[in-house]
């Protein structure tokens, strides 16, 4: 070995030469990246945009070489940081926000619903179970109603109220004056969406709070149904509920399903590690919840406006039925073909 | 390249801490990039900044709406809009910025940290959705619990909620990747991405002094070092010397003088001891770097002065 180094004292610093030759292209890349970070990639002129990947690759290879030949800490740190910054620009999310929304609606959301079919059905099952139990209990003993339905939620609709009062509540839209409909709709939306996101996020705690939340929701619904059923108002209530309920309950079930996806990923990680399974399935669940929040927005509009303005029972059934048909066909048919995804789908390999 | 694990035992303490928070990502080009995980404190600070910006934004919008539309007298619309806008800002502030700024929010940008995909792919929208939707239980639930007095619920319930909330809040302290629940679900890391500046090469100074040598970065010929003198130190010492030479400030000259004396003593310097400390150190730095780099080309990486001297006793770490 000593023969190969003729004279360590006089050998020129290779790393110094190396740096001098490439420095200008590093600076060029740094300048480009700095502008892209500040004003977005789109602010770069076309010819620079074409040069960016080339410069990035050249700098990355500089880094690779520098690691093996250079001991200049500053150069190494600089290249490390510059390559990372360029990497984020080159492999950053390329779709614009608008394109992202379109892809989400045409592909991401329906595909996520289909991919999480079983947890969604499970969530629905818990809700139905709660509904049946709530119905039967209240039917057997009216006092249960007060346990399941909170005072603020009931709004005077209790077993003590007269049948006329209950019927008027369904058809008058008296709870809200016409001008307050905006408030009502937006309040309903943010309230329900909050609960939906919550049901999802609680899935992280092994899904137990999610299940409880779904079950409790079912109990409330069942209790309502039992109360109106005892007055012979079943079909009127179902019509009243169906206007927004087909959308809203569907969305809440999806939120619960998303929570159960998280729980499932932790409890049954299959062949992956828990970390990997959570990371992979959690993202699908995230898409699911974003869609569900959107559905809740639609439900809020329906509940705030359509339900108060449309008082004809057949029209209510029509709206509710059409919405249900729409969601079902959207989820079964939407986004079947793969989108032309520009990014690397690394978790599919 | 670096044998980080092998050297961890002999490296200085700060190096150990550095290695522990170091994460690698393989780029599609096949070159691994090394990132430092963001400190928990940095992340907390970033969140606090974001929360302040967020609530200030909500407050301004609400005030603007109340004063802008309130005069017209359509209070129903105003209340509706206020509810809607606060909800949208609260739920989508983080999502919006992390999508638009590629994993950064205003707070993260100020702190120089960002969210990246743990596998090195691009940060996909679904990951951004998932990690930020979980803030509902990680961040907003504890906040509402803190700021709203519990109504009639017993101490038991309070204790349970506290434990439960604490579990979420402290999750980043319980794993080595400092993941919060949202990061777990989205498969992301939060890393610090500082901007490093390219400073002049320290060896260039030594190269410039003797004109006849040309600007090649070679050692100062008037201060020759023997091979055995150059074999005393390793890469760690070289890079510490680089830091000393880059130091600026009132004490830097003094430090350099001391370091020069220590080195002269250690390597049994027989030459001129009155030589300018900075010139001596630069010359020694250039010579040492040339020596270590040429050894590195032969596959011998000497991490520090404690690692073996390959030619002498043969227990070096290199492949040769």
Interface residues (C-beta under 8 A of the other chain):
Chain A: X1 X2 X4 X5 X8 X9 X10 X11 X12 X13 X14 X15 X16 X17 X19 X23 X26 X27 X30 X57 X60 X61 X63 X64 X67 X68 X69 X70 X71 X72 X73 X74 X75 X77 X78 X80 X81 X82 X83 X84 X85 X87 X88 X89 X91 X92 X93 X94 X97 X100 X104 X108 X112 X179 X180 X181 X182 X183 X184 X185 X186 X187 X189 X190 X193 X194 X197 X198 X200 X201 X202 X204 X205 X262 X275 X276 X278 X279 X280 X282 X283 X284 X285 X286 X287 X289 X290 X293 X343 X344 X345 X346 X347
Chain B: X1 X2 X27 X28 X29 X31 X33 X34 X35 X74 X76 X77 X79 X80 X81 X83 X84 X86 X87 X91 X99 X100 X102 X103 X114 X116 X117 X118 X119 X120 X121 X122 X123 X124 X125 X126 X127 X128 X129 X130 X131 X133 X134 X136 X137 X138 X141 X164 X168 X181 X184 X185 X186 X187 X193 X194 X195 X196 X197 X198 X199 X201 X202 X203 X204 X207 X216 X217 X218 X219 X221 X224 X225 X226 X227 X230 X235 X238 X239 X242 X243 X246 X286 X287 X289 X290 X291 X292 X293 X294 X296 X297 X298 X311 X320
